[in-house]
Amino acid sequence: MKEADDCCCTQLIDEKGNFNVDGLQSFITNTNFIHCGLSYAVVSVMGPQSSGKSTLLNHLFHTNFTEMDAFKGRFQTTKGIWIAKCVGIEPFTIAMDLEGTDGRERGEDDTTFEKQSALFALAISNVVLINMWCHDIGREHAANKPLLKTVFQVMMRLFSPRRTTLLFVIRDKTKTPFEHLEPILRDDIQKIWDAVPKPQSHKYTPLSEFFNVEVTALSSYEDKEDKFKAEVAQLRHRFFHSISPGGLAGDRRGAVPASGFSISAQHIWKVIRENKDLDLPAHKVMVATVRCDEIADEKFSRLCSDEVWLALEKAVQQGPVRGFGEKLSSIIDAYLSQYDAEAMFFDEGVRNAKRQHLESKALNLVFPAYTTMLGHLRSKALESFKAKLEQSLNSGKGFAASVRMWTRSSMLEFDKGSADAAVRQASWDASRVRDKLRRDIDSHAMSVRNAKLSAIMDNFEKQLAKALVDPVESIIETREKDTWPSIRKLLKRETEAVVSEFLSSISGFELDEETTERMQQSLRDYARKLVENKARDEAGKILILMKDRFSTVFNYDNNSIPRVWSGKEDIKAITQEARSASLKLLSDMAAIRLEEKPDRIDSILRSALMDGTVSEASSSRGVSTDPLASSTWEECNASLCGGSSRKRLSIWLLKLFQHRRQTCEATIGYPLLGLYWQWLFLVLTNLCFF
């Protein structure tokens, strides 16, 4: 009773042709059939009604199909098609019991279901048992003749490359030896095959291309039950390891994996019911497509909700994850391996295509996490470069050498990280992120370089300002004879000292010759500009400076002792000396003389302002030549010579005279004013004609 329960007998198709989808699914689940792969066989039985088909299956496979009760009369017991698990048979074997042929319940002319069920059995079975009476062998109008014709005719509608085993079971064998019965049966089978109409493509195809014919005989179950059971037990052994090469179900070319059996059976029955030809190879591809799609979708769905993957995805959002690539590869590989295990028995082309699609979907799912990981690696490498570069520069190491060293270090760090993040199943290229890292490093290095060089330039410009501005002012205010030679000497000495120190300070930058030369020139230009600006500033104070110079010379002797006016002094000579000193200062500030070139500025000023001889020579064009005109005085300081230089000089000197008049009145008395009036008259005479 326990074995009968284990067989899970289920009606697959009812007498009206309705397919029991739920029943088949329950059968597959309860028997754990889905995990069998290709390690299973299907055995079906055909034969006339009440020929003992169900009894044969029950004894042969320990199933519990409903059997006819002989005491209640002969009538249709099996309706439709039933299946059950063969108990104790390895590999997993399904027994299929078909409704008997020639049943009076369907009527003489209703053979549609008979043909449909026969075609269905041939399409999904590895072994078909043909149950027949011994006394029908050799008879022209025996019951097995229509059945065999039906089997052979429907076989023409199967475009299948496999050979189905037809096991003819001779029931209720007589005293006629089996050795005599078998040749007669085989001859009858061949004649029926030859007579069956065939399509042109199979007109000359031998029976052996479609069927592997086997014959066995059994004693009467009713008259010789014990012998019948012993013979059935012996036959049962032939179904052990039936799928091995040479076994009853050894041809596996058309086998559908167990996980696709339900889809396959449903589709085959649907095509048969629609009275279409059944292309089993194409059907095999269809089943593989449906099942591989289902398997792939199920694996992808599980991947999406996988806790390990979700934890890894969350972790990488926070920062780089060590071993990211291996962890992610292992997760993907696990689901691909599961897919391979479940889809391994389906059509190879379909299986591989769906696997590639699953892999592509999985990689698309995890790609954002991978790019996030690369982003962390890039940021980490960049920050590492910044920090280490700053440390190197603070410790006094050369800029260019530090940049090279830490660029290599940071790029190597990224390369190792990206290799660690690589996913085995993908051929993702990290070069774009790597290139961006390199650009970021170069940009930062350039920014630091520019900032450092700018700071260095600022520092040396401050040194120049400190070394030049005050000393130039001192030279201008105190020197009498060698003002500009002293300034030029100072400028050259301090500039070259600063440039030399500058070159030493930037040696670690390894600048190209052009850049180095440009920066040197910039310092030289800056130094020159400092001197020029200071000279212009001093020129703007020329009246005060001249006044102070005149006052100093006029009021102090050569030993810098204040003069005591007794009336015996040669005031005219002293005044002339003071005027000369004052005019020398004016001459020094009249032009910027940073190039060592001769000029006539001093002589022109002395001639015009001291000697009182102003040349009024006329040119050939009748234009008078003014020795104080800016157009003839190329070296003239713009602070003095801009616009009408004569007018400016006259105004300045007039102010100077007014100031000196007040001073003289307060110091040396009125008699000396004549000397100043005389000088002013000379100045105004030469400068005020404009």
C-alpha positions as CSV (number, residue, x, y, z in Angstrom):
1,M,0.0,0.0,0.0
2,K,2.9,2.3,0.8
3,E,4.4,1.8,-2.8
4,A,1.0,2.5,-4.3
5,D,0.8,5.8,-2.5
6,D,4.4,6.7,-3.6
7,C,3.5,6.4,-7.3
8,C,1.2,9.5,-7.2
9,C,-1.2,8.3,-9.9
10,T,-2.6,11.3,-11.7
11,Q,-5.0,11.8,-14.6
12,L,-3.0,13.9,-17.2
13,I,-5.6,14.2,-19.9
14,D,-9.3,13.5,-19.4
15,E,-11.6,11.7,-21.8
16,K,-12.6,15.1,-23.3
17,G,-9.1,16.0,-24.1
18,N,-8.6,18.6,-21.3
19,F,-5.0,18.8,-20.0
20,N,-4.7,18.7,-16.2
21,V,-2.0,21.4,-15.7
22,D,-2.4,21.6,-11.9
23,G,-2.4,17.9,-11.6
24,L,0.8,17.5,-13.5
25,Q,2.5,20.3,-11.5
26,S,1.4,18.6,-8.3
27,F,2.8,15.3,-9.6
28,I,6.1,16.9,-10.4
29,T,6.4,18.5,-7.0
30,N,5.3,15.5,-4.9
31,T,7.6,13.1,-6.7
32,N,10.6,15.6,-6.8
33,F,10.7,15.0,-10.5
34,I,11.9,18.5,-11.4
35,H,15.4,17.8,-10.3
36,C,16.0,14.8,-12.5
37,G,17.4,16.7,-15.4
38,L,17.7,14.2,-18.3
39,S,17.9,11.2,-15.9
40,Y,14.4,9.9,-16.5
41,A,12.4,7.8,-18.9
42,V,8.7,7.7,-20.0
43,V,7.1,4.4,-20.7
44,S,3.6,4.3,-22.1
45,V,1.3,1.4,-22.9
46,M,-1.1,1.0,-25.9
47,G,-3.5,-1.8,-26.8
48,P,-7.1,-2.8,-27.2
49,Q,-9.5,-2.0,-24.5
50,S,-9.7,-4.6,-21.6
51,S,-6.4,-6.2,-22.7
52,G,-4.9,-5.8,-19.3
53,K,-2.8,-2.7,-19.9
54,S,-3.3,-1.3,-16.4
55,T,-2.7,-4.7,-14.8
56,L,0.6,-5.0,-16.7
57,L,1.8,-1.6,-15.6
58,N,0.8,-2.1,-12.0
59,H,2.7,-5.4,-11.8
60,L,5.6,-4.1,-13.8
61,F,6.1,-0.8,-12.1
62,H,4.3,-1.2,-8.8
63,T,1.8,1.5,-9.7
64,N,-1.9,1.7,-8.8
65,F,-3.8,2.4,-12.0
66,T,-7.4,1.3,-11.9
67,E,-7.8,-2.2,-13.2
68,M,-10.9,-3.8,-14.8
69,D,-12.9,-6.0,-12.5
70,A,-13.5,-9.2,-14.6
71,F,-16.5,-10.1,-12.4
72,K,-18.3,-6.9,-13.5
73,G,-17.9,-7.4,-17.2
74,R,-15.6,-5.9,-19.9
75,F,-15.9,-2.1,-20.2
76,Q,-13.7,0.9,-20.4
77,T,-11.7,1.3,-17.3
78,T,-9.0,3.9,-18.2
79,K,-10.5,7.1,-19.5
80,G,-8.1,9.6,-21.1
81,I,-4.4,9.4,-20.2
82,W,-3.0,8.7,-16.7
83,I,0.5,8.9,-15.4
84,A,2.3,7.5,-12.3
85,K,5.8,7.2,-10.9
86,C,7.3,3.8,-11.4
87,V,8.2,2.7,-7.8
88,G,11.6,1.3,-7.2
89,I,12.9,1.9,-10.7
90,E,16.1,3.8,-11.4
91,P,16.4,6.2,-13.1
92,F,13.1,8.0,-12.4
93,T,10.5,6.5,-14.7
94,I,7.0,7.7,-15.6
95,A,4.4,5.1,-16.6
96,M,1.6,6.4,-18.8
97,D,-1.6,4.5,-19.2
98,L,-3.6,5.3,-22.4
99,E,-7.2,4.7,-23.0
100,G,-7.8,1.5,-24.9
101,T,-8.4,1.3,-28.6
102,D,-11.5,-0.1,-30.2
103,G,-13.6,0.8,-27.1
104,R,-17.4,0.6,-27.7
105,E,-17.9,3.7,-25.5
106,R,-16.4,6.0,-28.2
107,G,-18.0,4.2,-31.2
108,E,-16.6,2.6,-34.2
109,D,-15.9,5.7,-36.2
110,D,-14.6,8.0,-33.4
111,T,-10.8,7.3,-33.6
112,T,-9.7,11.0,-33.2
113,F,-8.8,10.7,-29.6
114,E,-7.2,7.3,-30.2
115,K,-4.9,8.9,-32.8
116,Q,-4.2,12.0,-30.7
117,S,-3.3,10.0,-27.6
118,A,-1.1,7.6,-29.7
119,L,0.7,10.6,-31.2
120,F,1.1,12.2,-27.8
121,A,2.5,8.9,-26.3
122,L,5.0,8.6,-29.2
123,A,6.1,12.2,-28.8
124,I,6.9,12.1,-25.1
125,S,7.7,8.4,-24.5
126,N,11.0,6.6,-24.8
127,V,9.4,3.2,-24.6
128,V,5.9,2.2,-25.9
129,L,4.5,-1.0,-24.8
130,I,2.2,-2.6,-27.4
131,N,-0.2,-4.9,-25.5
132,M,-1.6,-7.5,-27.9
133,W,-3.2,-10.9,-27.8
134,C,-1.2,-13.9,-28.7
135,H,-4.0,-15.4,-30.9
136,D,-4.0,-12.2,-33.0
137,I,-0.5,-12.9,-34.4
138,G,-0.6,-13.8,-38.0
139,R,-4.3,-12.9,-38.4
140,E,-5.1,-10.5,-41.2
141,H,-7.9,-8.8,-39.3
142,A,-6.5,-8.9,-35.8
143,A,-7.0,-6.1,-33.3
144,N,-3.4,-5.1,-33.4
145,K,-3.5,-4.2,-37.1
146,P,-5.5,-1.0,-36.8
147,L,-3.4,0.0,-33.7
148,L,-0.1,-0.5,-35.5
149,K,-1.4,1.4,-38.5
150,T,-2.3,4.2,-36.2
151,V,1.1,4.2,-34.5
152,F,3.0,4.2,-37.8
153,Q,0.8,6.8,-39.4
154,V,1.1,9.3,-36.6
155,M,4.8,8.7,-36.4
156,M,5.0,10.3,-39.9
157,R,3.9,13.5,-38.2
158,L,6.8,13.6,-35.8
159,F,9.9,15.3,-37.1
160,S,12.1,13.7,-34.5
161,P,15.7,12.4,-34.8
162,R,15.3,9.8,-32.1
163,R,14.3,6.2,-32.2
164,T,11.5,5.1,-30.0
165,T,11.5,1.6,-28.6
166,L,8.4,-0.4,-29.4
167,L,8.1,-3.3,-27.0
168,F,5.5,-5.7,-28.2
169,V,4.1,-7.6,-25.2
170,I,2.4,-10.8,-26.3
171,R,-0.3,-11.6,-23.7
172,D,-1.7,-15.0,-22.8
173,K,1.0,-16.8,-24.8
174,T,0.0,-20.4,-26.0
175,K,2.0,-23.6,-26.4
176,T,3.4,-22.2,-29.6
177,P,7.1,-21.5,-28.9
178,F,8.2,-17.9,-28.6
179,E,10.9,-18.6,-31.2
180,H,8.1,-19.2,-33.7
181,L,5.9,-16.3,-32.7
182,E,8.5,-13.6,-32.8
183,P,9.4,-13.9,-36.6
184,I,5.7,-14.0,-37.5
185,L,5.1,-10.8,-35.5
186,R,8.1,-9.0,-36.9
187,D,6.9,-10.0,-40.4
188,D,3.5,-8.6,-39.7
189,I,5.0,-5.4,-38.4
190,Q,7.1,-5.0,-41.5
191,K,4.2,-5.5,-43.8
192,I,2.1,-3.0,-41.9
193,W,5.0,-0.5,-42.1
194,D,5.4,-1.1,-45.8
195,A,1.7,-0.6,-46.4
196,V,1.4,2.6,-44.4
197,P,1.3,5.7,-46.7
198,K,4.4,7.8,-46.2
199,P,5.4,11.3,-47.2
200,Q,7.9,11.5,-50.1
201,S,10.7,12.3,-47.7
202,H,10.3,8.9,-46.0
203,K,9.0,6.8,-48.8
204,Y,12.1,4.5,-48.6
205,T,13.0,5.0,-44.9
206,P,13.3,1.7,-43.1
207,L,11.4,0.9,-40.0
208,S,14.6,0.8,-38.0
209,E,15.1,4.6,-38.5
210,F,12.0,5.3,-36.5
211,F,11.7,2.3,-34.1
212,N,13.7,-0.1,-32.1
213,V,11.4,-3.2,-32.1
214,E,11.6,-5.5,-29.1
215,V,9.3,-8.5,-28.4
216,T,8.4,-10.4,-25.2
217,A,5.6,-12.8,-24.2
218,L,3.7,-13.2,-20.9
219,S,1.6,-16.0,-19.6
220,S,-2.1,-15.5,-18.8
221,Y,-2.7,-13.5,-15.7
222,E,-6.0,-15.2,-15.0
223,D,-4.9,-18.8,-15.6
224,K,-1.2,-18.7,-14.6
225,E,-0.9,-15.8,-12.2
226,D,2.2,-16.9,-10.5
227,K,4.0,-17.6,-13.8
228,F,2.7,-14.2,-15.1
229,K,4.2,-12.4,-12.1
230,A,7.5,-14.2,-12.4
231,E,7.8,-13.3,-16.1
232,V,6.8,-9.6,-15.3
233,A,9.4,-9.5,-12.6
234,Q,12.0,-10.6,-15.1
235,L,10.8,-8.0,-17.6
236,R,11.0,-5.3,-14.9
237,H,14.8,-5.7,-14.7
238,R,15.0,-4.4,-18.3
239,F,13.8,-1.0,-17.1
240,F,16.6,-0.5,-14.6
241,H,19.2,1.9,-16.0
242,S,17.0,2.0,-19.2
243,I,18.6,5.3,-20.3
244,S,22.1,3.9,-20.5
245,P,23.5,3.3,-24.0
246,G,21.9,0.2,-25.4
247,G,19.1,0.3,-22.9
248,L,15.4,0.4,-23.8
249,A,15.5,4.3,-23.5
250,G,19.1,4.7,-24.5
251,D,18.4,7.2,-27.4
252,R,18.4,10.6,-25.6
253,R,18.5,12.9,-28.5
254,G,14.9,14.1,-28.1
255,A,14.9,14.2,-24.4
256,V,13.5,17.3,-22.6
257,P,14.9,18.1,-19.2
258,A,12.6,17.3,-16.3
259,S,12.1,21.0,-15.4
260,G,10.7,21.5,-18.9
261,F,8.5,18.4,-19.0
262,S,5.3,20.2,-18.0
263,I,5.7,22.9,-20.7
264,S,6.7,20.3,-23.3
265,A,3.7,18.1,-22.6
266,Q,1.2,20.9,-22.6
267,H,2.6,22.3,-25.9
268,I,2.7,18.9,-27.6
269,W,-0.9,18.2,-26.6
270,K,-2.0,21.6,-27.8
271,V,-0.4,21.2,-31.2
272,I,-1.9,17.7,-31.6
273,R,-5.4,18.9,-30.7
274,E,-5.0,21.6,-33.3
275,N,-4.2,18.8,-35.8
276,K,-0.8,20.2,-36.7
277,D,2.3,18.4,-37.6
278,L,4.6,18.2,-34.6
279,D,8.2,19.3,-35.2
280,L,10.0,17.9,-32.2
281,P,13.3,19.6,-32.8
282,A,11.6,23.0,-33.0
283,H,9.5,22.0,-30.1
284,K,12.6,21.3,-28.1
285,V,13.9,24.7,-28.9
286,M,10.6,26.3,-27.8
287,V,10.7,24.4,-24.5
288,A,14.3,25.4,-23.9
289,T,13.4,29.0,-24.7
290,V,10.5,29.1,-22.2
291,R,12.3,27.3,-19.4
292,C,15.6,29.0,-19.8
293,D,13.8,32.4,-19.7
294,E,12.0,31.3,-16.6
295,I,15.2,30.1,-14.9
296,A,17.1,33.2,-15.9
297,D,14.3,35.5,-14.7
298,E,14.1,33.6,-11.4
299,K,17.9,33.9,-10.9
300,F,17.9,37.6,-11.7
301,S,15.1,38.3,-9.3
302,R,16.9,36.4,-6.6
303,L,20.1,38.4,-7.3
304,C,18.2,41.7,-7.0
305,S,17.1,40.8,-3.5
306,D,20.3,39.0,-2.5
307,E,21.2,40.2,1.0
308,V,25.0,39.9,0.4
309,W,24.7,41.9,-2.8
310,L,22.5,44.6,-1.1
311,A,25.0,44.8,1.8
312,L,27.9,45.2,-0.7
313,E,26.0,47.8,-2.7
314,K,25.3,49.8,0.5
315,A,28.9,49.5,1.7
316,V,30.4,50.8,-1.5
317,Q,28.2,53.9,-1.3
318,Q,30.1,54.8,1.9
319,G,33.6,54.3,0.5
320,P,36.0,51.8,-1.2
321,V,35.5,48.1,-0.3
322,R,38.5,45.8,-0.2
323,G,38.0,42.8,-2.4
324,F,35.0,44.4,-4.1
325,G,35.6,42.7,-7.4
326,E,36.0,39.2,-6.0
327,K,33.0,39.6,-3.8
328,L,30.8,40.8,-6.6
329,S,32.2,38.2,-9.0
330,S,31.4,35.5,-6.5
331,I,27.8,36.7,-6.1
332,I,27.2,36.8,-9.9
333,D,29.1,33.5,-10.4
334,A,26.8,31.8,-7.9
335,Y,23.7,32.7,-9.8
336,L,25.2,31.9,-13.1
337,S,26.2,28.5,-11.7
338,Q,22.7,27.9,-10.5
339,Y,21.4,28.8,-13.9
340,D,23.8,26.4,-15.5
341,A,22.8,23.6,-13.2
342,E,19.1,24.0,-13.9
343,A,19.4,24.7,-17.6
344,M,22.3,22.3,-18.5
345,F,20.0,19.8,-20.2
346,F,18.2,22.2,-22.5
347,D,19.2,23.1,-26.1
348,E,22.8,24.4,-26.0
349,G,22.2,27.3,-28.3
350,V,19.2,28.5,-26.4
351,R,20.8,27.8,-23.1
352,N,23.9,29.8,-23.9
353,A,22.0,32.7,-25.4
354,K,19.8,33.0,-22.3
355,R,22.8,32.7,-20.0
356,Q,24.5,35.6,-21.8
357,H,21.3,37.6,-21.4
358,L,21.2,36.8,-17.7
359,E,24.8,37.7,-17.3
360,S,24.3,41.0,-19.2
361,K,21.3,41.9,-16.9
362,A,23.3,41.0,-13.8
363,L,26.3,43.2,-14.9
364,N,24.0,46.1,-15.8
365,L,22.5,45.8,-12.3
366,V,25.9,46.0,-10.5
367,F,27.6,48.4,-12.9
368,P,26.6,51.5,-11.0
369,A,28.2,50.1,-7.9
370,Y,31.4,49.4,-9.9
371,T,31.5,52.9,-11.2
372,T,31.0,54.2,-7.6
373,M,33.9,52.0,-6.5
374,L,36.1,53.5,-9.2
375,G,35.1,57.0,-8.2
376,H,36.2,56.2,-4.6
377,L,39.5,54.9,-5.8
378,R,40.0,58.0,-8.0
379,S,39.2,60.3,-5.1
380,K,41.4,58.4,-2.7
381,A,44.3,58.3,-5.1
382,L,43.9,62.1,-5.8
383,E,43.8,63.0,-2.1
384,S,46.8,60.8,-1.4
385,F,48.7,62.6,-4.2
386,K,47.8,66.0,-2.7
387,A,48.8,65.1,0.8
388,K,52.0,63.4,-0.1
389,L,53.0,66.2,-2.5
390,E,52.4,68.8,0.2
391,Q,54.5,66.7,2.7
392,S,57.4,66.4,0.2
393,L,57.4,70.1,-0.5
394,N,57.2,71.0,3.2
395,S,60.2,68.8,3.8
396,G,62.2,70.7,1.1
397,K,62.2,68.1,-1.7
398,G,62.2,69.3,-5.3
399,F,58.8,70.0,-6.8
400,A,59.2,68.2,-10.1
401,A,60.8,65.1,-8.5
402,S,58.0,65.0,-5.9
403,V,55.3,65.3,-8.6
404,R,56.8,62.5,-10.6
405,M,57.2,60.2,-7.6
406,W,53.8,60.7,-6.1
407,T,52.1,60.7,-9.5
408,R,53.5,57.2,-10.1
409,S,52.6,56.2,-6.6
410,S,49.0,57.4,-6.9
411,M,48.5,55.9,-10.4
412,L,49.8,52.6,-9.1
413,E,47.5,52.8,-6.2
414,F,44.6,53.4,-8.5
415,D,45.7,50.6,-10.8
416,K,45.8,48.1,-7.9
417,G,42.5,49.3,-6.6
418,S,40.8,49.0,-10.0
419,A,42.3,45.5,-10.5
420,D,40.9,44.6,-7.1
421,A,37.5,46.0,-8.2
422,A,37.4,44.2,-11.5
423,V,34.5,41.8,-12.1
424,R,35.5,38.5,-13.7
425,Q,32.4,38.2,-15.8
426,A,32.8,41.7,-17.3
427,S,35.3,43.3,-19.6
428,W,34.8,46.8,-18.1
429,D,37.6,49.3,-18.9
430,A,38.7,51.6,-16.1
431,S,40.9,53.7,-18.5
432,R,38.4,56.6,-18.6
433,V,38.4,57.0,-14.9
434,R,42.2,56.5,-14.8
435,D,42.6,59.2,-17.5
436,K,40.4,61.6,-15.4
437,L,42.6,60.8,-12.3
438,R,45.7,61.7,-14.3
439,R,44.2,64.9,-15.6
440,D,43.1,65.8,-12.0
441,I,46.6,65.1,-10.7
442,D,48.2,67.1,-13.5
443,S,45.8,70.0,-12.9
444,H,46.5,70.0,-9.1
445,A,50.2,69.8,-9.7
446,M,50.0,72.7,-12.1
447,S,47.9,74.7,-9.6
448,V,50.4,74.0,-6.8
449,R,53.3,74.9,-9.1
450,N,51.7,78.2,-10.2
451,A,50.9,79.0,-6.6
452,K,54.4,78.1,-5.4
453,L,56.1,80.0,-8.3
454,S,53.8,83.0,-7.7
455,A,54.7,83.0,-4.0
456,I,58.4,82.8,-4.8
457,M,58.0,85.6,-7.3
458,D,56.2,87.7,-4.7
459,N,58.9,87.0,-2.1
460,F,61.7,88.0,-4.5
461,E,59.8,91.1,-5.6
462,K,59.6,92.1,-2.0
463,Q,63.3,91.5,-1.6
464,L,63.9,93.7,-4.7
465,A,61.6,96.4,-3.3
466,K,63.4,96.3,0.0
467,A,66.8,96.4,-1.7
468,L,66.0,99.2,-4.2
469,V,63.3,101.6,-3.1
470,D,64.9,103.2,0.0
471,P,68.5,103.1,-1.3
472,V,67.4,104.7,-4.6
473,E,65.7,107.5,-2.7
474,S,68.7,108.0,-0.5
475,I,71.0,108.2,-3.6
476,I,68.7,110.7,-5.3
477,E,68.5,112.9,-2.2
478,T,72.2,112.8,-1.2
479,R,74.4,112.2,-4.3
480,E,75.7,115.1,-6.3
481,K,77.9,113.8,-9.1
482,D,77.2,110.1,-9.7
483,T,73.5,109.7,-9.0
484,W,72.6,107.5,-11.9
485,P,75.8,105.5,-12.1
486,S,75.2,104.6,-8.4
487,I,71.6,103.7,-9.1
488,R,72.6,101.6,-12.1
489,K,75.2,99.8,-10.0
490,L,72.8,99.3,-7.2
491,L,70.1,98.0,-9.6
492,K,72.5,95.6,-11.3
493,R,74.0,94.3,-8.1
494,E,70.7,93.7,-6.3
495,T,68.9,92.4,-9.3
496,E,71.5,89.8,-10.2
497,A,71.7,88.7,-6.5
498,V,68.0,88.2,-6.4
499,V,67.9,86.5,-9.8
500,S,70.7,84.1,-8.8
501,E,68.9,83.3,-5.5
502,F,65.6,82.9,-7.5
503,L,67.2,80.5,-9.9
504,S,68.4,78.4,-7.0
505,S,65.0,78.4,-5.4
506,I,63.2,77.2,-8.6
507,S,65.7,74.6,-9.6
508,G,63.5,71.9,-8.1
509,F,60.7,72.8,-10.5
510,E,62.7,71.7,-13.5
511,L,61.2,74.5,-15.7
512,D,61.9,74.7,-19.3
513,E,64.5,77.2,-20.5
514,E,61.9,79.5,-22.0
515,T,59.8,79.7,-18.8
516,T,62.9,80.2,-16.7
517,E,64.1,83.0,-18.9
518,R,60.7,84.6,-18.9
519,M,60.5,84.6,-15.1
520,Q,64.1,86.0,-14.8
521,Q,63.2,88.8,-17.2
522,S,60.0,89.4,-15.2
523,L,62.1,90.0,-12.1
524,R,64.5,92.3,-14.0
525,D,61.6,94.2,-15.4
526,Y,60.1,94.5,-12.0
527,A,63.3,95.8,-10.5
528,R,63.7,98.3,-13.2
529,K,60.1,99.4,-12.8
530,L,60.7,99.8,-9.1
531,V,63.6,102.2,-9.8
532,E,61.6,104.0,-12.5
533,N,58.6,104.5,-10.2
534,K,60.8,105.7,-7.4
535,A,62.5,108.1,-9.7
536,R,59.1,109.4,-10.9
537,D,58.0,109.7,-7.3
538,E,61.1,111.7,-6.5
539,A,60.6,113.8,-9.6
540,G,57.1,114.7,-8.4
541,K,58.8,116.2,-5.3
542,I,61.5,118.0,-7.4
543,L,60.6,121.5,-6.0
544,I,61.0,120.4,-2.5
545,L,64.2,118.5,-3.2
546,M,65.6,121.5,-5.1
547,K,64.6,123.8,-2.4
548,D,66.2,121.6,0.2
549,R,69.4,121.2,-1.9
550,F,69.6,125.0,-2.5
551,S,68.9,125.7,1.2
552,T,71.5,123.2,2.3
553,V,74.3,124.5,0.1
554,F,73.3,128.1,0.7
555,N,73.1,127.8,4.5
556,Y,75.9,125.3,5.3
557,D,79.5,125.3,4.3
558,N,81.4,122.3,2.9
559,N,81.9,121.0,6.4
560,S,78.1,121.1,7.0
561,I,78.5,123.9,9.5
562,P,75.8,126.6,9.4
563,R,77.1,129.8,7.8
564,V,77.4,133.0,9.9
565,W,76.7,135.9,7.8
566,S,79.1,138.8,8.5
567,G,78.8,140.7,5.2
568,K,82.2,139.6,4.0
569,E,81.0,136.4,2.3
570,D,80.9,136.1,-1.5
571,I,77.1,135.8,-1.6
572,K,77.1,135.7,-5.3
573,A,79.4,132.8,-5.4
574,I,77.6,131.0,-2.7
575,T,74.3,131.6,-4.4
576,Q,75.8,130.4,-7.7
577,E,77.0,127.2,-6.0
578,A,73.6,126.6,-4.4
579,R,71.9,127.2,-7.7
580,S,74.3,124.8,-9.4
581,A,73.6,122.1,-6.8
582,S,69.9,122.7,-7.1
583,L,70.1,122.6,-10.9
584,K,72.2,119.4,-10.7
585,L,69.4,117.7,-8.9
586,L,67.0,118.9,-11.5
587,S,69.3,117.5,-14.2
588,D,69.4,114.2,-12.4
589,M,65.6,113.9,-12.2
590,A,64.9,115.3,-15.7
591,A,65.4,111.8,-17.3
592,I,65.7,108.2,-16.2
593,R,69.2,107.0,-17.1
594,L,69.2,103.2,-16.5
595,E,71.1,102.7,-19.7
596,E,74.7,104.0,-19.7
597,K,74.3,106.4,-22.6
598,P,75.7,110.0,-22.8
599,D,73.2,112.9,-22.8
600,R,73.3,116.7,-22.9
601,I,70.6,117.3,-20.3
602,D,72.9,118.9,-17.8
603,S,74.6,121.1,-20.3
604,I,71.3,122.2,-21.8
605,L,69.8,123.1,-18.4
606,R,72.9,124.9,-17.4
607,S,73.1,126.8,-20.7
608,A,69.4,127.7,-20.5
609,L,69.0,128.4,-16.8
610,M,72.5,129.3,-15.5
611,D,74.4,130.9,-18.3
612,G,71.4,132.6,-19.9
613,T,72.4,131.7,-23.4
614,V,69.4,130.3,-25.3
615,S,70.0,129.3,-28.8
616,E,67.4,130.7,-31.2
617,A,68.8,129.2,-34.4
618,S,66.3,128.8,-37.2
619,S,66.0,125.7,-39.2
620,S,65.8,125.6,-42.9
621,R,62.0,125.5,-42.6
622,G,61.9,128.5,-40.5
623,V,61.0,126.7,-37.3
624,S,62.8,127.8,-34.1
625,T,64.7,125.2,-32.1
626,D,64.0,125.2,-28.3
627,P,66.7,123.3,-26.3
628,L,64.1,122.6,-23.6
629,A,61.4,121.3,-25.9
630,S,60.5,117.6,-25.1
631,S,60.7,116.7,-28.7
632,T,64.4,117.3,-28.7
633,W,64.9,115.8,-25.2
634,E,64.4,112.0,-25.7
635,E,65.6,111.1,-22.2
636,C,63.2,113.5,-20.5
637,N,61.4,112.1,-17.4
638,A,57.6,112.2,-18.2
639,S,57.0,113.7,-14.8
640,L,59.0,116.7,-15.9
641,C,58.6,116.9,-19.7
642,G,55.1,115.9,-20.3
643,G,53.1,118.6,-22.1
644,S,54.8,121.9,-22.2
645,S,58.1,121.3,-20.3
646,R,59.1,124.9,-20.4
647,K,55.9,126.1,-18.9
648,R,56.2,123.5,-16.1
649,L,59.7,124.4,-15.4
650,S,58.9,128.1,-15.3
651,I,56.0,127.5,-12.8
652,W,58.2,125.3,-10.6
653,L,61.0,127.7,-10.6
654,L,58.7,130.6,-9.9
655,K,57.3,128.8,-6.9
656,L,60.8,128.1,-5.9
657,F,61.8,131.8,-6.1
658,Q,58.7,132.9,-4.1
659,H,59.7,130.4,-1.5
660,R,63.3,131.4,-1.5
661,R,62.3,135.1,-1.3
662,Q,60.4,134.5,1.9
663,T,63.4,132.5,3.2
664,C,65.9,135.2,2.3
665,E,63.9,137.9,3.9
666,A,63.7,135.9,7.0
667,T,67.4,134.9,7.1
668,I,69.8,137.1,5.2
669,G,67.9,140.3,4.6
670,Y,66.6,142.3,1.7
671,P,70.0,143.1,-0.1
672,L,70.3,139.5,-1.2
673,L,66.9,139.6,-3.0
674,G,68.6,141.2,-6.0
675,L,70.5,138.0,-6.6
676,Y,67.2,136.0,-6.7
677,W,65.5,138.6,-8.9
678,Q,68.4,138.3,-11.3
679,W,68.1,134.5,-11.4
680,L,64.3,134.6,-11.8
681,F,64.6,137.2,-14.6
682,L,67.0,134.8,-16.4
683,V,64.6,131.9,-15.9
684,L,61.5,133.7,-17.0
685,T,63.3,135.2,-20.0
686,N,64.2,131.8,-21.3
687,L,61.2,129.8,-20.3
688,C,58.1,131.9,-20.4
689,F,57.8,132.5,-24.1
690,F,55.1,130.0,-24.9
